[in-house]
Amino acid sequence: VVLRELLHSVAGTVADVCAAARGSGGHPRSLALLRRQLEHRGTRSLIELERAWIDDFIGYVTGRYMDSSTSTELAVEELLARSILNEAISLKDEVHGILVQDMVASSVLINEVDPKATTRIIPIFSPLYLSAWCEQLPQSPVRTRVARLLEFGRNLQHRGFEDFHVAFEDLRCWAWAKLNKDRTTTVMAWFSRAELVRGKDLQVVVPDTNLELASRQNCNLGESSEALASFSLARSGQPGFDVLMPMGSTLVACECRFSEPPEEGEQTATKLTATEDLRKKVNLAAREISKTGATINSVIVTLANSVFVLFAHRDASTGLEQFAASCRKRPPEARTSALEQFDEFEKGEMSVVVLDRSAVLEHYGPTFARLGGFIMDYDKRHHGPDSPGSESEL
């Protein structure tokens, strides 16, 4: 609508409009500069201008940086890795011979940029560009994985969230290697937006990946004696967690909590709860791990070399730090069931980490956090702020 009003109020030929659009950054947010460049030019039909703008804009976005040259491919992959890992880069930097600011001007990257103030950005890729890039030949494991994440991200449900998460974590391993980061790190460095509820910040080793589809375990972890060699989905109905991530000699067990639109006659959680969302799940996971015979790099999986990560697409009403603190607080004596869960939780030795919705989206990086499944209809998945289910109910 703004563009239509702009084109109606200025004068110029179709060629003038398209040339000015490219010069002003290639996308509608640079309207002030576009207006200045089009002043005092001859008039043309609004309909013709609008149609030409749309055709030229779409062709311009999907037609740039689509060649199969080595430099283009390497530049796109490096900037994608930076977006996944929240790594900033200067607008004036060159990546394999391509200027970052040129990719912004071409709408390949859609960061909001103030030329007078912005110097560094975390790259945000246009989903339109990524979709077209994934279809280019020759195909590659990275393109296939990104396409799968884009598909998962369109309409997430609880199962889709598990699939998305394991696929993303695997791609994150690729990004880690792409930027030549030290493979030996810690849980809290990998989940840098998380809060440590209890235990130690265990050392992990980022594994190599060939970006193959994650398999699903054929039995519960407590019944397994197999070697865990790659990221996988837990068996359907597995108590305590949904995703298994062997990293070095440490097992990262992720519980993926996704708020869904409620079924008829049901409610869905509005806020994270210390008992149902964290303590109960930790206790279930600990029971499974304590009786497993599974190994990682020939080392038996134990509570001491495992970490439970609650990955929740739900809000913590008082903030993530306060929620983590509430999980360590004893419930009121009147809440018998919550007390039983707390007593078992308090005796546990497994490290526990939590991410709420805000931390989850930051972990996924600015490109993937903008997928429709994370931002559309979110309010419909939750009750009002004063509804039952806040973590104050310990």
SESE-69433 format. One record per residue (C-alpha): residue number from 1; residue in three letters; x, y, z. Coordinates in steps of 0.02 Angstrom, whole numbers, plus 50000, padded with zeros to 5 digits. Example, Ala and Ser with C-alpha at 12.3 -4.5 7.8 and 13.67 -1.06 7.14 Angstrom:
// SESE-69433
{n=1 res=Ala east=50615 north=49775 up=50390}
{n=2 res=Ser east=50684 north=49947 up=50357}
END
This chain:
// SESE-69433
{n=1 res=Val east=50000 north=50000 up=50000}
{n=2 res=Val east=50140 north=50121 up=50043}
{n=3 res=Leu east=50226 north=50077 up=49880}
{n=4 res=Arg east=50066 north=50107 up=49781}
{n=5 res=Glu east=50043 north=50278 up=49861}
{n=6 res=Leu east=50225 north=50321 up=49828}
{n=7 res=Leu east=50217 north=50274 up=49645}
{n=8 res=His east=50055 north=50371 up=49626}
{n=9 res=Ser east=50134 north=50527 up=49701}
{n=10 res=Val east=50297 north=50529 up=49603}
{n=11 res=Ala east=50339 north=50541 up=49420}
{n=12 res=Gly east=50455 north=50437 up=49311}
{n=13 res=Thr east=50467 north=50300 up=49183}
{n=14 res=Val east=50460 north=50115 up=49222}
{n=15 res=Ala east=50647 north=50104 up=49193}
{n=16 res=Asp east=50674 north=50249 up=49314}
{n=17 res=Val east=50575 north=50161 up=49450}
{n=18 res=Cys east=50667 north=49997 up=49433}
{n=19 res=Ala east=50838 north=50079 up=49423}
{n=20 res=Ala east=50801 north=50187 up=49574}
{n=21 res=Ala east=50738 north=50035 up=49670}
{n=22 res=Arg east=50902 north=49945 up=49643}
{n=23 res=Gly east=51001 north=50098 up=49689}
{n=24 res=Ser east=50904 north=50122 up=49849}
{n=25 res=Gly east=50930 north=49948 up=49915}
{n=26 res=Gly east=50817 north=49837 up=49811}
{n=27 res=His east=50672 north=49829 up=49932}
{n=28 res=Pro east=50527 north=49940 up=49987}
{n=29 res=Arg east=50601 north=49994 up=50154}
{n=30 res=Ser east=50711 north=50122 up=50064}
{n=31 res=Leu east=50561 north=50224 up=50011}
{n=32 res=Ala east=50628 north=50393 up=50063}
{n=33 res=Leu east=50780 north=50376 up=49950}
{n=34 res=Leu east=50672 north=50308 up=49811}
{n=35 res=Arg east=50556 north=50458 up=49823}
{n=36 res=Arg east=50701 north=50580 up=49809}
{n=37 res=Gln east=50770 north=50493 up=49654}
{n=38 res=Leu east=50602 north=50494 up=49566}
{n=39 res=Glu east=50553 north=50675 up=49595}
{n=40 res=His east=50527 north=50789 up=49444}
{n=41 res=Arg east=50514 north=50649 up=49315}
{n=42 res=Gly east=50379 north=50619 up=49186}
{n=43 res=Thr east=50216 north=50529 up=49237}
{n=44 res=Arg east=50167 north=50351 up=49190}
{n=45 res=Ser east=50020 north=50239 up=49228}
{n=46 res=Leu east=50010 north=50182 up=49409}
{n=47 res=Ile east=49956 north=50008 up=49353}
{n=48 res=Glu east=50104 north=49992 up=49234}
{n=49 res=Leu east=50225 north=50053 up=49367}
{n=50 res=Glu east=50157 north=49934 up=49497}
{n=51 res=Arg east=50161 north=49783 up=49381}
{n=52 res=Ala east=50337 north=49824 up=49324}
{n=53 res=Trp east=50394 north=49846 up=49505}
{n=54 res=Ile east=50325 north=49676 up=49557}
{n=55 res=Asp east=50398 north=49582 up=49408}
{n=56 res=Asp east=50566 north=49667 up=49422}
{n=57 res=Phe east=50573 north=49650 up=49611}
{n=58 res=Ile east=50539 north=49463 up=49612}
{n=59 res=Gly east=50658 north=49431 up=49470}
{n=60 res=Tyr east=50789 north=49539 up=49553}
{n=61 res=Val east=50780 north=49449 up=49720}
{n=62 res=Thr east=50777 north=49272 up=49652}
{n=63 res=Gly east=50895 north=49307 up=49509}
{n=64 res=Arg east=51043 north=49375 up=49607}
{n=65 res=Tyr east=51177 north=49263 up=49679}
{n=66 res=Met east=51097 north=49108 up=49604}
{n=67 res=Asp east=51242 north=49058 up=49493}
{n=68 res=Ser east=51335 north=48898 up=49534}
{n=69 res=Ser east=51505 north=48980 up=49544}
{n=70 res=Thr east=51616 north=48927 up=49687}
{n=71 res=Ser east=51631 north=49103 up=49758}
{n=72 res=Thr east=51442 north=49129 up=49764}
{n=73 res=Glu east=51410 north=48959 up=49843}
{n=74 res=Leu east=51545 north=48984 up=49974}
{n=75 res=Ala east=51483 north=49160 up=50015}
{n=76 res=Val east=51302 north=49104 up=50038}
{n=77 res=Glu east=51355 north=48956 up=50145}
{n=78 res=Glu east=51468 north=49061 up=50257}
{n=79 res=Leu east=51335 north=49193 up=50285}
{n=80 res=Leu east=51206 north=49057 up=50318}
{n=81 res=Ala east=51322 north=48980 up=50448}
{n=82 res=Arg east=51341 north=49150 up=50530}
{n=83 res=Ser east=51153 north=49171 up=50536}
{n=84 res=Ile east=51131 north=49000 up=50616}
{n=85 res=Leu east=51263 north=49035 up=50749}
{n=86 res=Asn east=51218 north=49219 up=50778}
{n=87 res=Glu east=51389 north=49275 up=50718}
{n=88 res=Ala east=51400 north=49459 up=50665}
{n=89 res=Ile east=51492 north=49524 up=50512}
{n=90 res=Ser east=51532 north=49698 up=50448}
{n=91 res=Leu east=51430 north=49770 up=50306}
{n=92 res=Lys east=51592 north=49819 up=50222}
{n=93 res=Asp east=51668 north=49645 up=50233}
{n=94 res=Glu east=51696 north=49539 up=50079}
{n=95 res=Val east=51649 north=49356 up=50087}
{n=96 res=His east=51736 north=49257 up=49951}
{n=97 res=Gly east=51744 north=49413 up=49843}
{n=98 res=Ile east=51563 north=49469 up=49873}
{n=99 res=Leu east=51523 north=49624 up=49975}
{n=100 res=Val east=51401 north=49596 up=50117}
{n=101 res=Gln east=51319 north=49765 up=50085}
{n=102 res=Asp east=51286 north=49713 up=49905}
{n=103 res=Met east=51189 north=49561 up=49966}
{n=104 res=Val east=51087 north=49676 up=50078}
{n=105 res=Ala east=51056 north=49795 up=49933}
{n=106 res=Ser east=50999 north=49646 up=49827}
{n=107 res=Ser east=50875 north=49586 up=49960}
{n=108 res=Val east=50966 north=49421 up=49979}
{n=109 res=Leu east=50992 north=49478 up=50158}
{n=110 res=Ile east=50843 north=49572 up=50232}
{n=111 res=Asn east=50924 north=49653 up=50384}
{n=112 res=Glu east=50854 north=49822 up=50431}
{n=113 res=Val east=51000 north=49937 up=50394}
{n=114 res=Asp east=51030 north=50120 up=50433}
{n=115 res=Pro east=51181 north=50168 up=50326}
{n=116 res=Lys east=51226 north=50305 up=50450}
{n=117 res=Ala east=51226 north=50193 up=50603}
{n=118 res=Thr east=51236 north=50009 up=50557}
{n=119 res=Thr east=51409 north=49936 up=50541}
{n=120 res=Arg east=51387 north=49753 up=50590}
{n=121 res=Ile east=51242 north=49632 up=50564}
{n=122 res=Ile east=51195 north=49453 up=50599}
{n=123 res=Pro east=51141 north=49399 up=50424}
{n=124 res=Ile east=50955 north=49372 up=50399}
{n=125 res=Phe east=50915 north=49281 up=50237}
{n=126 res=Ser east=50758 north=49313 up=50138}
{n=127 res=Pro east=50650 north=49155 up=50144}
{n=128 res=Leu east=50606 north=49193 up=49962}
{n=129 res=Tyr east=50789 north=49188 up=49916}
{n=130 res=Leu east=50827 north=49032 up=50020}
{n=131 res=Ser east=50681 north=48938 up=49942}
{n=132 res=Ala east=50744 north=48978 up=49768}
{n=133 res=Trp east=50925 north=48939 up=49818}
{n=134 res=Cys east=50875 north=48768 up=49884}
{n=135 res=Glu east=50803 north=48722 up=49713}
{n=136 res=Gln east=50962 north=48764 up=49618}
{n=137 res=Leu east=51070 north=48630 up=49540}
{n=138 res=Pro east=51180 north=48545 up=49582}
{n=139 res=Gln east=51091 north=48489 up=49740}
{n=140 res=Ser east=51192 north=48476 up=49901}
{n=141 res=Pro east=51161 north=48410 up=50078}
{n=142 res=Val east=51155 north=48588 up=50143}
{n=143 res=Arg east=51023 north=48642 up=50018}
{n=144 res=Thr east=50921 north=48487 up=50053}
{n=145 res=Arg east=50929 north=48516 up=50241}
{n=146 res=Val east=50883 north=48701 up=50228}
{n=147 res=Ala east=50735 north=48657 up=50115}
{n=148 res=Arg east=50677 north=48530 up=50244}
{n=149 res=Leu east=50687 north=48658 up=50384}
{n=150 res=Leu east=50589 north=48785 up=50280}
{n=151 res=Glu east=50456 north=48652 up=50252}
{n=152 res=Phe east=50450 north=48602 up=50437}
{n=153 res=Gly east=50440 north=48785 up=50488}
{n=154 res=Arg east=50283 north=48825 up=50391}
{n=155 res=Asn east=50162 north=48745 up=50513}
{n=156 res=Leu east=50240 north=48674 up=50671}
{n=157 res=Gln east=50151 north=48555 up=50789}
{n=158 res=His east=50229 north=48456 up=50930}
{n=159 res=Arg east=50295 north=48316 up=50816}
{n=160 res=Gly east=50349 north=48441 up=50685}
{n=161 res=Phe east=50442 north=48538 up=50819}
{n=162 res=Glu east=50542 north=48382 up=50867}
{n=163 res=Asp east=50585 north=48350 up=50684}
{n=164 res=Phe east=50632 north=48532 up=50658}
{n=165 res=His east=50741 north=48535 up=50813}
{n=166 res=Val east=50845 north=48380 up=50775}
{n=167 res=Ala east=50869 north=48436 up=50594}
{n=168 res=Phe east=50921 north=48611 up=50650}
{n=169 res=Glu east=51044 north=48548 up=50781}
{n=170 res=Asp east=51126 north=48440 up=50649}
{n=171 res=Leu east=51138 north=48590 up=50531}
{n=172 res=Arg east=51211 north=48689 up=50674}
{n=173 res=Cys east=51353 north=48562 up=50683}
{n=174 res=Trp east=51385 north=48595 up=50499}
{n=175 res=Ala east=51387 north=48783 up=50531}
{n=176 res=Trp east=51507 north=48760 up=50677}
{n=177 res=Ala east=51630 north=48669 up=50564}
{n=178 res=Lys east=51601 north=48792 up=50421}
{n=179 res=Leu east=51663 north=48937 up=50529}
{n=180 res=Asn east=51809 north=48832 up=50594}
{n=181 res=Lys east=51756 north=48847 up=50775}
{n=182 res=Asp east=51840 north=48741 up=50909}
{n=183 res=Arg east=51748 north=48574 up=50913}
{n=184 res=Thr east=51776 north=48559 up=51100}
{n=185 res=Thr east=51655 north=48672 up=51191}
{n=186 res=Thr east=51526 north=48665 up=51332}
{n=187 res=Val east=51339 north=48641 up=51346}
{n=188 res=Met east=51312 north=48823 up=51395}
{n=189 res=Ala east=51418 north=48884 up=51250}
{n=190 res=Trp east=51315 north=48778 up=51130}
{n=191 res=Phe east=51150 north=48834 up=51207}
{n=192 res=Ser east=51213 north=49009 up=51245}
{n=193 res=Arg east=51040 north=49083 up=51280}
{n=194 res=Ala east=50996 north=48948 up=51407}
{n=195 res=Glu east=50990 north=48950 up=51597}
{n=196 res=Leu east=51078 north=48815 up=51700}
{n=197 res=Val east=50951 north=48753 up=51828}
{n=198 res=Arg east=51070 north=48634 up=51917}
{n=199 res=Gly east=51230 north=48535 up=51892}
{n=200 res=Lys east=51387 north=48569 up=51792}
{n=201 res=Asp east=51420 north=48650 up=51625}
{n=202 res=Leu east=51479 north=48488 up=51545}
{n=203 res=Gln east=51607 north=48481 up=51406}
{n=204 res=Val east=51543 north=48427 up=51236}
{n=205 res=Val east=51623 north=48393 up=51068}
{n=206 res=Val east=51531 north=48454 up=50913}
{n=207 res=Pro east=51517 north=48301 up=50800}
{n=208 res=Asp east=51549 north=48290 up=50614}
{n=209 res=Thr east=51390 north=48278 up=50511}
{n=210 res=Asn east=51343 north=48221 up=50337}
{n=211 res=Leu east=51170 north=48302 up=50357}
{n=212 res=Glu east=51075 north=48140 up=50334}
{n=213 res=Leu east=50898 north=48122 up=50399}
{n=214 res=Ala east=50890 north=48082 up=50584}
{n=215 res=Ser east=50834 north=47906 up=50626}
{n=216 res=Arg east=50712 north=47862 up=50765}
{n=217 res=Gln east=50763 north=47746 up=50908}
{n=218 res=Asn east=50675 north=47578 up=50902}
{n=219 res=Cys east=50666 north=47559 up=51091}
{n=220 res=Asn east=50666 north=47666 up=51247}
{n=221 res=Leu east=50837 north=47722 up=51305}
{n=222 res=Gly east=50818 north=47627 up=51469}
{n=223 res=Glu east=50805 north=47464 up=51369}
{n=224 res=Ser east=50947 north=47503 up=51249}
{n=225 res=Ser east=51125 north=47439 up=51247}
{n=226 res=Glu east=51169 north=47511 up=51077}
{n=227 res=Ala east=51302 north=47638 up=51032}
{n=228 res=Leu east=51231 north=47813 up=51004}
{n=229 res=Ala east=51329 north=47877 up=50855}
{n=230 res=Ser east=51226 north=48021 up=50786}
{n=231 res=Phe east=51083 north=48138 up=50829}
{n=232 res=Ser east=50918 north=48045 up=50830}
{n=233 res=Leu east=50735 north=48055 up=50879}
{n=234 res=Ala east=50685 north=47959 up=51034}
{n=235 res=Arg east=50562 north=47816 up=51015}
{n=236 res=Ser east=50381 north=47875 up=51010}
{n=237 res=Gly east=50319 north=47876 up=51189}
{n=238 res=Gln east=50494 north=47885 up=51263}
{n=239 res=Pro east=50476 north=47953 up=51441}
{n=240 res=Gly east=50567 north=48115 up=51478}
{n=241 res=Phe east=50638 north=48175 up=51313}
{n=242 res=Asp east=50617 north=48181 up=51124}
{n=243 res=Val east=50791 north=48204 up=51047}
{n=244 res=Leu east=50958 north=48119 up=51084}
{n=245 res=Met east=51117 north=48215 up=51043}
{n=246 res=Pro east=51281 north=48121 up=51078}
{n=247 res=Met east=51418 north=48254 up=51086}
{n=248 res=Gly east=51589 north=48184 up=51128}
{n=249 res=Ser east=51564 north=48079 up=51285}
{n=250 res=Thr east=51412 north=48180 up=51340}
{n=251 res=Leu east=51231 north=48139 up=51302}
{n=252 res=Val east=51119 north=48291 up=51275}
{n=253 res=Ala east=50938 north=48237 up=51299}
{n=254 res=Cys east=50815 north=48369 up=51235}
{n=255 res=Glu east=50633 north=48381 up=51285}
{n=256 res=Cys east=50540 north=48484 up=51153}
{n=257 res=Arg east=50386 north=48572 up=51222}
{n=258 res=Phe east=50276 north=48656 up=51093}
{n=259 res=Ser east=50114 north=48748 up=51132}
{n=260 res=Glu east=49980 north=48694 up=51011}
{n=261 res=Pro east=49804 north=48756 up=50973}
{n=262 res=Pro east=49694 north=48663 up=51098}
{n=263 res=Glu east=49580 north=48522 up=51044}
{n=264 res=Glu east=49396 north=48546 up=51079}
{n=265 res=Gly east=49365 north=48536 up=51266}
{n=266 res=Glu east=49550 north=48545 up=51308}
{n=267 res=Gln east=49671 north=48679 up=51361}
{n=268 res=Thr east=49852 north=48706 up=51315}
{n=269 res=Ala east=49988 north=48774 up=51428}
{n=270 res=Thr east=50009 north=48961 up=51429}
{n=271 res=Lys east=50168 north=48971 up=51530}
{n=272 res=Leu east=50308 north=48856 up=51583}
{n=273 res=Thr east=50277 north=48763 up=51744}
{n=274 res=Ala east=50415 north=48706 up=51860}
{n=275 res=Thr east=50331 north=48541 up=51905}
{n=276 res=Glu east=50248 north=48478 up=51745}
{n=277 res=Asp east=50367 north=48551 up=51615}
{n=278 res=Leu east=50533 north=48529 up=51702}
{n=279 res=Arg east=50545 north=48427 up=51863}
{n=280 res=Lys east=50429 north=48287 up=51807}
{n=281 res=Lys east=50518 north=48272 up=51638}
{n=282 res=Val east=50690 north=48275 up=51720}
{n=283 res=Asn east=50639 north=48137 up=51840}
{n=284 res=Leu east=50572 north=48029 up=51698}
{n=285 res=Ala east=50731 north=48056 up=51597}
{n=286 res=Ala east=50842 north=48016 up=51746}
{n=287 res=Arg east=50753 north=47850 up=51775}
{n=288 res=Glu east=50783 north=47801 up=51594}
{n=289 res=Ile east=50966 north=47853 up=51592}
{n=290 res=Ser east=51004 north=47768 up=51758}
{n=291 res=Lys east=50958 north=47597 up=51688}
{n=292 res=Thr east=51024 north=47612 up=51509}
{n=293 res=Gly east=51167 north=47512 up=51437}
{n=294 res=Ala east=51188 north=47629 up=51288}
{n=295 res=Thr east=51360 north=47699 up=51251}
{n=296 res=Ile east=51438 north=47853 up=51172}
{n=297 res=Asn east=51614 north=47828 up=51103}
{n=298 res=Ser east=51626 north=47666 up=51203}
{n=299 res=Val east=51579 north=47758 up=51365}
{n=300 res=Ile east=51422 north=47701 up=51458}
{n=301 res=Val east=51288 north=47836 up=51468}
{n=302 res=Thr east=51262 north=47887 up=51649}
{n=303 res=Leu east=51179 north=48029 up=51743}
{n=304 res=Ala east=51351 north=48106 up=51771}
{n=305 res=Asn east=51390 north=48121 up=51585}
{n=306 res=Ser east=51214 north=48172 up=51531}
{n=307 res=Val east=51123 north=48338 up=51525}
{n=308 res=Phe east=50936 north=48367 up=51512}
{n=309 res=Val east=50885 north=48516 up=51404}
{n=310 res=Leu east=50707 north=48582 up=51409}
{n=311 res=Phe east=50679 north=48665 up=51240}
{n=312 res=Ala east=50513 north=48753 up=51264}
{n=313 res=His east=50416 north=48856 up=51137}
{n=314 res=Arg east=50324 north=48929 up=51287}
{n=315 res=Asp east=50349 north=49087 up=51387}
{n=316 res=Ala east=50416 north=49102 up=51563}
{n=317 res=Ser east=50301 north=49236 up=51636}
{n=318 res=Thr east=50431 north=49309 up=51754}
{n=319 res=Gly east=50581 north=49283 up=51640}
{n=320 res=Leu east=50695 north=49135 up=51608}
{n=321 res=Glu east=50815 north=49169 up=51752}
{n=322 res=Gln east=50673 north=49180 up=51877}
{n=323 res=Phe east=50593 north=49023 up=51807}
{n=324 res=Ala east=50756 north=48927 up=51830}
{n=325 res=Ala east=50763 north=48989 up=52010}
{n=326 res=Ser east=50582 north=48936 up=52040}
{n=327 res=Cys east=50627 north=48759 up=51986}
{n=328 res=Arg east=50750 north=48751 up=52132}
{n=329 res=Lys east=50620 north=48816 up=52257}
{n=330 res=Arg east=50522 north=48695 up=52366}
{n=331 res=Pro east=50334 north=48696 up=52331}
{n=332 res=Pro east=50206 north=48731 up=52468}
{n=333 res=Glu east=50173 north=48585 up=52585}
{n=334 res=Ala east=49993 north=48575 up=52527}
{n=335 res=Arg east=50045 north=48523 up=52352}
{n=336 res=Thr east=50081 north=48340 up=52385}
{n=337 res=Ser east=50111 north=48285 up=52206}
{n=338 res=Ala east=50225 north=48433 up=52169}
{n=339 res=Leu east=50322 north=48397 up=52329}
{n=340 res=Glu east=50352 north=48217 up=52277}
{n=341 res=Gln east=50419 north=48274 up=52109}
{n=342 res=Phe east=50528 north=48405 up=52194}
{n=343 res=Asp east=50603 north=48281 up=52319}
{n=344 res=Glu east=50654 north=48164 up=52178}
{n=345 res=Phe east=50718 north=48309 up=52075}
{n=346 res=Glu east=50820 north=48380 up=52220}
{n=347 res=Lys east=50913 north=48216 up=52244}
{n=348 res=Gly east=50960 north=48202 up=52060}
{n=349 res=Glu east=51135 north=48226 up=51993}
{n=350 res=Met east=51103 north=48252 up=51807}
{n=351 res=Ser east=51137 north=48428 up=51743}
{n=352 res=Val east=50981 north=48523 up=51689}
{n=353 res=Val east=50966 north=48668 up=51566}
{n=354 res=Val east=50811 north=48765 up=51510}
{n=355 res=Leu east=50766 north=48879 up=51363}
{n=356 res=Asp east=50600 north=48970 up=51351}
{n=357 res=Arg east=50522 north=49034 up=51189}
{n=358 res=Ser east=50630 north=49190 up=51180}
{n=359 res=Ala east=50790 north=49090 up=51209}
{n=360 res=Val east=50736 north=48956 up=51086}
{n=361 res=Leu east=50709 north=49082 up=50946}
{n=362 res=Glu east=50876 north=49165 up=50982}
{n=363 res=His east=50960 north=48995 up=50976}
{n=364 res=Tyr east=50884 north=48961 up=50805}
{n=365 res=Gly east=50956 north=49124 up=50738}
{n=366 res=Pro east=50867 north=49269 up=50651}
{n=367 res=Thr east=50835 north=49179 up=50486}
{n=368 res=Phe east=50748 north=49022 up=50549}
{n=369 res=Ala east=50663 north=49110 up=50697}
{n=370 res=Arg east=50560 north=49206 up=50568}
{n=371 res=Leu east=50478 north=49051 up=50495}
{n=372 res=Gly east=50290 north=49054 up=50499}
{n=373 res=Gly east=50270 north=48911 up=50622}
{n=374 res=Phe east=50358 north=49013 up=50756}
{n=375 res=Ile east=50269 north=49179 up=50731}
{n=376 res=Met east=50097 north=49148 up=50655}
{n=377 res=Asp east=49946 north=49118 up=50768}
{n=378 res=Tyr east=50054 north=49113 up=50924}
{n=379 res=Asp east=49923 north=49205 up=51027}
{n=380 res=Lys east=49793 north=49073 up=50980}
{n=381 res=Arg east=49901 north=48939 up=51058}
{n=382 res=His east=49892 north=49019 up=51229}
{n=383 res=His east=49769 north=49082 up=51356}
{n=384 res=Gly east=49778 north=49257 up=51429}
{n=385 res=Pro east=49920 north=49313 up=51543}
{n=386 res=Asp east=49814 north=49286 up=51699}
{n=387 res=Ser east=49763 north=49108 up=51658}
{n=388 res=Pro east=49816 north=48957 up=51761}
{n=389 res=Gly east=49980 north=48875 up=51724}
{n=390 res=Ser east=50115 north=49000 up=51769}
{n=391 res=Glu east=50276 north=48945 up=51851}
{n=392 res=Ser east=50219 north=49031 up=52011}
{n=393 res=Glu east=50121 north=48871 up=52040}
{n=394 res=Leu east=50270 north=48777 up=52105}
END
